[in-house]
Amino acid sequence: MHWQVDWAGVLSGQPLLWIISGFLTTLYVTVAGCLLATLITMLMLALRLTPGRIGRGLVAVYVSIFRNTPLLVQLLFWYFAAWSALPQTWRLFIGEVHPWAVLPMNIPWLTPEFLCATWGLALFTAAFLIEEIQAGLNSVPAGQTEAAISQGLNQWQLLRCVLLPQGLINAWQPLIGQYLNLMKLSSLASGIGFAELTYQISQIESYNAHALEGFAVGTGLYLLLGIVMGSLMLLLGPKRRDRKQPRPLIIASVDNPAKD
């Protein structure tokens, strides 16, 4: 039996619509997850930097739990356990069809799958972002802190004006990697029935058995999205400014000085 690659089986008709829908769903949940993860990270860093051991202890427990448990287990927990614990009125409201809760290409965002995927990815990623930013803050030379304190800056001004700008520059590359991991790990949300790219490609395999072509296209789309995300974050992120060397002072010689 002769077998050959058939790209038309995935780039036309219903399979193509599934791929487009899955790609956009992955894009939407990635953007929402990155924004929510950034917000959670800011709150956790503020809690860690507050005086006292309670705040630091809570952040340490949070980081330990979410960094050391599988993401798929966390997604299953949010979807099956935490979702069932919500008030019934909330679940009924989210389960209804809302015309205002639809993104372009008719992709609803107010669904249990979308909300649980976004929430789970954000909490998981924030636990890593916190440590990356903390490492960037720790890499700032101690002399910077001492100089800021000697100038009369308080703790908030020290963080906002001295530590955070330099710490973000030092940690920006690892932060980009964590955001890209969020995008790639969104494929695990197919385990809770979330119709992202991996889920839709699996449907193509069952629909016409074009598994090779489908997963090849999916791999290319993940690669494209990762390259675009990484490039944009590098372009828009903080940049290290090289100090300009002082220009040498040039004194012009006068061959024939004026005589009195």
C-alpha positions, 0 to 999 in steps of 0.5 A: 500500500502506497502512502503519501502526505496529503496536506489538503486533508488538514488545510481545507474544509472542516480541519482548517476551521478547527486549526484556525479556531484552535490557534486563536484559542491558544493565542487568547488563553496565552494573552489572558494567562500572561496578563493574569500571571503578571498581576499575581506576580506583582501581588506576591512580590509586594507581599514578600517585600512587606515587613514581617515573616508572615508575608514571606512565609505565605509566598514561600508556601505558594511557590513551593506548592505550584512549582513542585506539582504537575500542571496537569494535576493542577488543571484537573483540580481547578476544573473538577474540584474547585469548579464544583465548589463554586456557588451554583448560581455562578456556575449556571451564569457561566454556563449560559450563552452570553453574546458579549462574552465571545472573542473574534472567530466566535470563541467564547471566553466565559466558559469553565474550560477557558476560565480554569485553563487561564487561572491554572496557567497563570498561577503556575507561571506566576510561581516561576516569575516570582523567583526569576524576578527575585533572582534579578533583584538579588543580582543588583550590586549592594552598592546601589542599595547603599547609595539609595539609602544614603540619599534618603530613599524609603523602601518603596522608592528603593524598589521602584526607582533602583532595584526593580528597573535593574532587576527586570533588565537582569531577569528579562530573558528568563522571564520571556522563557517563562511566558513562552512556557505558558504558551506551550503548556497551554496544550495540557489544557486539552486534558480538561476538554479545552478546545485549544490547538492540540485538542483540535488537531487531535480531532483531525486525527479522528476525523480523517486520520491525517495525524502526521500532517495535522501535528506538523501544522500544529508544531509549525504554528506553535513555533511561529507563535513562540518566535513572534512572542519572544521577538515582541517581548525582546523589542518591548522589554527593558534594555540595558543602556551602555554607559557612554565613555566620556569624550577626551578633551582635545586642546588645540595647539596654537602655532603662532600665538598672538603677541602683545 
